[in-house]
Every structure is written in C-alpha cells, then in structure tokens.
Amino acid sequence: YQRRVRGFVGVLTGMRPHAFSISVNTRFQNRNIFEAWEEIIQQIVDHPKAMLPAHLVRHTLTSASSFDEAHKWLATTPIIGSIYYSVGGVSLGQGHLVARAQNTAVRDIAIGEMTPDWFTLITNYDFFAGRNSSDNSWPNPNIPWADNRREPAIDAMQRVGAAGVTIDALITQVLSVKPVINRLTTVSVGMSAATGEFVVERRYCNAPCPF
C-alpha cells in the first residue's frame, strides 16, 4: 500500500502488509543552501547509483521482504540529500527512526531508546543534536523558531498511552492537535503493518492555526 501523489514516481508513505511500514520526513538543517547543493552535486558525481529518498522507499517496499531488510536498506543505501525515515514492523520492538545523511545514518533510534520508551517521534529537525536520544529535558536548544511541534506531539502521545494506541486515536488525538497540525499539513496517514490497516485523511487546519 502507498499514498500516491499525481505525477510523482517516488513514495513518501507506504506499507508492505504483514512486513513493515515506512514514512518520510524532511530533515531541515541550519546550513548554507549553496553548500547543500554543492554536496548534492558531488554526491551524484561520486555515487551515480545513489537514489532519491522517495525512490529508495519505493524500491524497499517493492523488493525488501522483511522489517530487518527494509531497515538495513533505509539506513545504509546512498541517497541524494538528507531525510528522516520512520520504519515500523509487526513484532514488539520493531521500530526505528533513521536520520539520514547522504551516505550514513547520522542517528538510528530504536523503540526503547527514547523517553517515553514505547514510541519514536520526529518532526523536521535533529532534536537529538548534542543530546542523548532519551533526553527530553526542557528547553531543547535545537527547536527551530517555526517548528515547536515535537514536544506537543509527545505530550499528546502520553495522554493516549501505550494501551490506547489505535490508528483513529493517533489521527484524532495526536495528529489533529495544534500545533502538531498546522497550515502546511495536507494529509495524515495511519498504518499498521501487522493488521494491514492503511488510513489516509486529507487535512485542513481551521483558523486560528499555527504556521
């Protein structure tokens, strides 16, 4: 299963039922745009078989047969650019958040390594920079001025609780909480590789709504 965007040949969110699920998040970094483009061009020259992040997701969904294989590919395959991959499996403990640079995983966080320890959660910045993965102390010096969504999302997850997690609960009680949902939110996707459930909802943030 995958969420498709007309005219787009990669995959940003998808699932192989009874095996694994994958979602992609943009990884923003405080870097000079010209340096970033220079690195991308150099990557294409040095690694001509490097894949676009969304193409790697598509390849993994169609070719990997297990969670472990999918996780390995997402963490190690050369890509063009930087990205976050979230990959979930069907068994207890199968869940990883992979922060990718072009040729390496900058951080690979498994379920159990964050606080709380029963989920992993990412928005669009390196919350872990200079910190332990389980460090949720406030304030986090890495929070961008326009993206303080991770802490509200963690609070919402704790209100739901591990025993209360369902796709409906995640969409209505976590992904619908402002500022987790904002003006840039266009879709929410819930996936369970274990059951094969795949839910896509188009979103609109009613005013007043954060950026």
Disulfide bonds with the S-S distance in Angstrom:
Cys205-Cys209 1.88
